Amino acid sequence: MICAVLTVVGIVAGIVGLVFMGDDGFMVGMLGLILAFICVIIAPTLWFSGRKQMTEMASLFGGQDLLVHWTFDPDEWHRYTDNEYARGMKQTRTVAIWSFAIPFVLLMGVQAFGGGFSGVMTGLAFAFGAGAAAIFGGSMYLMAKSADAANRAGLGEVFIGSTSLYYGKRFYSWAGKYAELQKVAFEPGDPSVIQFDIKYGTEGNSTHADVRVPVPRGREGEAEQLVQGFYAAS
């Protein structure tokens, strides 16, 4: 739906820019047509991937290759949500501090070896450090806030299958050529968590999803067996 809207907007902008605005609208028209072309290219990919995901979700909910199905009481889910938010904020602070410290120290070191310090270079070092902290720390902050909002959207229910999982209104799959489950680990806590490390893409261009699924109270032994089962099957 979004791609369709953007395609129409791009075509309209292209026509208006190239036909009615003359030379002044050439750039507007070209940008509009480029936007429309990109949307036309990626729309089928998004449609097919969406259909594939819906099929996988239906199979998982129907019990196909389902390994565990857990439900949580409100207290368990709220504690999990609070724990994950605190963890995300701690990671955000760590990333922000290091993002500031590394360029700042390096640039100050360059000054020291260059024969002395200057106010301008010190200001630049501070600016580079602050900019890096804002970019990387800000990204981590937005990710933590987004995950927290998703967790608080409703009481969680977990489905874990041999090639996919669903929890907190989020679905992850490692079935297919460009997805791989690289690590599964059990982390004791209150509540305990199973951590899935899923790699998407190729060796030269890949991303990782760090998925932390809560374990209901009293099901820790089942969770540890589940983790061992993944390693036994690999």
C-alpha positions in Angstrom: 0.0 0.0 0.0 2.8 2.4 0.9 4.7 1.6 -2.3 1.5 2.1 -4.4 1.0 5.6 -2.8 4.7 6.5 -3.3 4.5 5.3 -6.9 1.5 7.5 -7.7 3.2 10.4 -5.9 6.4 9.9 -7.9 4.5 9.7 -11.2 2.5 12.8 -10.5 5.6 14.7 -9.4 7.4 13.5 -12.5 4.6 14.6 -14.9 4.2 18.0 -13.1 7.9 18.6 -13.0 8.8 17.7 -16.5 5.6 18.8 -18.4 4.3 21.8 -16.5 7.3 23.3 -14.7 9.8 23.5 -17.6 13.5 23.7 -16.9 12.9 24.6 -13.3 11.0 21.4 -12.7 13.5 19.1 -14.4 15.1 17.9 -11.1 11.7 17.6 -9.4 10.4 15.5 -12.3 13.4 13.2 -12.4 13.4 12.6 -8.7 9.7 11.8 -8.9 10.2 9.3 -11.7 13.1 7.7 -9.9 11.0 7.3 -6.8 8.2 5.7 -8.8 10.7 3.4 -10.6 12.2 2.2 -7.3 8.8 1.5 -5.8 7.7 -0.4 -8.8 10.9 -2.6 -8.5 10.7 -3.3 -4.8 6.9 -3.7 -4.5 6.8 -7.3 -5.9 9.6 -8.3 -3.6 7.8 -6.9 -0.5 4.5 -8.5 -1.6 6.1 -12.0 -2.1 8.1 -11.8 1.1 5.0 -10.7 3.0 3.0 -13.6 1.6 5.8 -16.0 2.5 5.9 -14.6 6.1 2.1 -15.0 6.5 2.3 -18.5 5.3 5.1 -19.4 7.7 3.2 -17.7 10.6 0.1 -19.7 9.8 2.0 -22.9 9.7 3.7 -22.1 13.0 0.4 -21.2 14.7 -1.1 -24.3 13.3 1.5 -26.5 15.0 3.7 -27.4 12.1 7.3 -27.9 13.4 6.2 -26.2 16.6 8.6 -26.9 19.5 7.1 -24.9 22.3 4.1 -22.6 22.9 4.3 -20.5 26.0 1.9 -18.0 27.6 2.7 -15.5 30.3 0.8 -13.8 33.2 1.0 -10.0 33.2 3.5 -9.9 36.0 6.0 -12.1 34.2 5.7 -10.1 30.9 6.0 -6.8 32.7 9.2 -7.9 34.5 10.6 -9.1 31.2 9.7 -5.8 29.5 11.3 -3.8 32.3 14.4 -5.9 32.3 14.9 -5.6 28.5 14.4 -1.8 28.6 17.0 -1.4 31.4 19.3 -3.6 29.4 18.8 -1.5 26.2 19.4 1.7 28.1 22.6 0.4 29.6 23.8 -0.6 26.1 22.8 2.8 24.8 24.9 4.6 27.5 27.9 2.3 26.8 27.8 2.8 23.1 27.4 6.6 23.5 30.4 6.8 25.9 32.7 4.8 23.7 31.5 6.6 20.5 32.5 9.9 22.1 35.7 8.7 23.7 37.3 6.9 20.7 37.4 9.9 18.2 38.0 12.4 21.0 41.0 10.6 22.4 42.4 9.8 18.9 42.2 13.5 17.8 43.6 14.7 21.1 46.5 12.2 20.6 47.1 13.6 17.1 47.4 17.0 18.7 49.8 15.8 21.3 52.1 14.1 18.8 51.8 17.1 16.5 53.5 19.4 19.0 50.8 20.9 21.1 47.2 21.6 21.8 45.0 24.3 20.3 41.5 25.4 21.2 40.2 24.9 17.7 41.5 21.3 17.4 40.2 20.5 20.9 36.8 21.9 19.9 36.8 19.8 16.7 37.8 16.7 18.7 34.9 17.4 21.1 32.5 18.0 18.2 33.5 14.8 16.4 33.1 12.8 19.6 29.7 14.4 20.4 28.5 13.8 16.8 29.5 10.1 16.9 27.9 9.7 20.3 24.7 11.3 19.0 24.6 9.1 15.9 25.4 5.7 17.4 24.0 6.3 20.9 20.9 7.8 19.4 20.4 4.8 17.1 20.7 2.5 20.1 18.2 4.7 22.0 15.6 4.6 19.3 16.0 0.8 19.0 15.5 0.3 22.7 12.5 2.6 22.7 11.0 0.8 19.7 11.5 -2.7 21.3 10.0 -1.4 24.6 6.9 -0.1 22.8 6.4 -3.4 21.0 6.8 -5.3 24.3 4.3 -3.1 26.0 1.7 -3.3 23.2 0.2 -6.4 24.7 0.7 -9.4 26.9 3.2 -11.8 25.3 2.7 -15.2 23.8 5.6 -17.2 22.4 5.7 -19.7 19.6 9.0 -21.3 18.8 9.5 -23.6 15.9 12.4 -25.4 14.2 12.9 -22.5 11.7 10.9 -19.6 13.1 9.6 -17.9 16.2 6.9 -15.4 17.2 6.6 -13.3 20.3 5.3 -9.9 21.3 3.7 -9.4 17.9 7.1 -10.0 16.1 8.0 -12.8 13.8 11.5 -14.0 12.9 12.4 -16.8 10.5 15.7 -18.4 9.6 14.3 -20.6 6.8 15.6 -19.9 3.4 18.9 -19.3 1.6 19.8 -15.9 3.1 19.0 -16.6 6.7 20.9 -18.6 9.3 20.4 -19.3 13.0 23.9 -18.9 14.3 23.5 -19.1 18.1 20.9 -20.1 20.7 21.7 -19.6 24.4 19.8 -19.9 27.7 20.3 -16.9 30.1 19.0 -17.5 33.7 17.2 -14.5 35.2 13.8 -13.3 36.5 12.4 -14.2 34.1 15.0 -16.3 32.2 15.6 -15.6 28.5 16.5 -17.6 25.4 18.7 -15.6 23.1 18.6 -16.2 19.3 21.3 -14.8 17.0 19.9 -14.8 13.5 22.0 -13.7 10.5 20.4 -12.3 7.4 22.1 -11.7 4.0 25.4 -12.9 2.5 28.9 -13.1 3.9 29.9 -9.8 2.4 26.6 -8.0 3.3 24.8 -9.3 6.4 22.9 -8.1 9.4 22.2 -9.8 12.7 19.0 -9.9 14.7 19.5 -10.4 18.5 16.2 -11.8 19.6 15.6 -12.3 23.4 12.6 -14.5 24.2 11.3 -14.7 27.8 10.8 -18.1 29.5 7.7 -18.6 31.7 8.2 -19.3 35.4 8.7 -23.0 36.0 9.6 -23.8 32.3 13.4 -23.2 32.6 14.2 -26.9 32.3 12.1 -27.1 29.1 13.9 -24.0 27.8 17.3 -25.5 28.4 16.3 -28.7 26.6 15.0 -26.6 23.7 18.4 -24.9 23.4 20.3 -28.2 23.5 17.9 -29.5 20.8 18.9 -26.7 18.4 22.5 -27.6 18.8 21.9 -31.3 18.4 20.0 -30.7 15.2 22.8 -28.5 13.7 
